[in-house]
Amino acid sequence: MCKSLRYCFSHCLYLAMTRLEEVNREVNMHSSVRYLGYLARINLLVAICLGLYVRWEKTANSLILPTNGIFLSMFLIVLPLESMAHGLFHELGNCLGGTSVGYAIVIPTNFCSPDGQPTLLPPEHVQELNLRSTGMLNAIQRFFAYHMIETYGCDYSTSGLSFDTLHSKLKAFLELRTVDGPRHDTYVLYYSGHTHGTGEWALAGGDILRLDTLLEWWREKNGSFCSRLIIILDSENSTPWVKEVRKINDQYIAVQGAEMTKTIDIEEADPPQLGDFTKDWVEYNCNSTNNICWTEKGRTVKAVYGVSKRWSDYTLHLPTGSDVAKHWMLYFPRITYPLVHLANWLCGLNLFWICKTCFRCLKRLKMSWFLPTVLDTGQGFKLVKS
């Protein structure tokens, strides 16, 4: 029996190390959280295997294990080390932000005429606005790269986007998945362009995109999966969407917008324009030594954000019991399958559910009554308000 157990345990360790090497070669940084979750549970199973192996190995040589010095030494050495490794992987999984994907839309040369129709700007302003729009694209691409957000695309349209075109692009973006199958944890949507007074995006042909329409597409694609949608708006009328998103209670959605000062002294400061908020916000989130103060008096471009009611309840998607069981059955011997069910049962115990429920209610009240000036998304960047 001891030889068979030794072979089984060695085979398990060999397959685990081989699989980890394949992961290091093939899996990108975006899947780190999911595989850290696997490592945390596999590490717990390895600790159980070690304990059983040491116990059975020493049984062949000694009948009274508690009085055997070698057994006690091995037990006291292995158990703390495995517990430390398990805690390390668990904390790393909680600290990393998970997988994310981003999509940017910039419509520079359209503005809303008094009758609500998008109209081309005069030719003398086109070149200046194109340069500003190019700067916005470069800034948002820098933001995606700095925070390791997978880029779905950055659309730059000088003639505007029709509703059908935008519909197809957004639906394709919202249904993106990771390489290994599950949905991304966070979807980041950036829009810079002209909007109506109530916040709707102004599209070509007189069409508009409402927040309700975007939420309908999001619910259709997200389903029961707990992903987040973060919308970043660099537009003149983003406040209505910020206020409206606070009424949503069935999804994890946040809107980061800009407020442009309407009346300023032109002799003291230049009037705010589209792109100013993007420049400051990206610099704030990508440069740790920046000197940007959003609460500074006299700012021509201010920040405002809103989150849905359940935003504080969000947790990263970690491997479920079935995910771990499927992964274990692919790469480990059949004799070790009962250990999977044991580990899943131990990890699934929720002994402090009352405390967690009370803590969740307190966090919801805090986000509703005392919205923080700076909100860490857990993805590496922050939402801010002035």
Salt bridges, closest charged atoms under 4 A:
GLU22 OE1 - ARG19 NH1 3.18
GLU57 OE2 - ARG6 NH2 3.07
GLU150 OE1 - HIS184 NE2 3.72
ASP155 OD2 - LYS169 NZ 3.37
GLU175 OE1 - LYS221 NZ 2.92
ASP180 OD2 - ARG34 NH1 3.59
GLU200 OE2 - ARG210 NE 3.92
GLU220 OE1 - LYS171 NZ 3.27
ASP250 OD2 - ARG219 NE 2.86
ASP276 OD1 - ARG132 NH1 2.94
ASP280 OD2 - ARG299 NH2 3.12
GLU283 OE1 - ARG142 NH1 3.09
ASP313 OD2 - ARG364 NH2 2.26
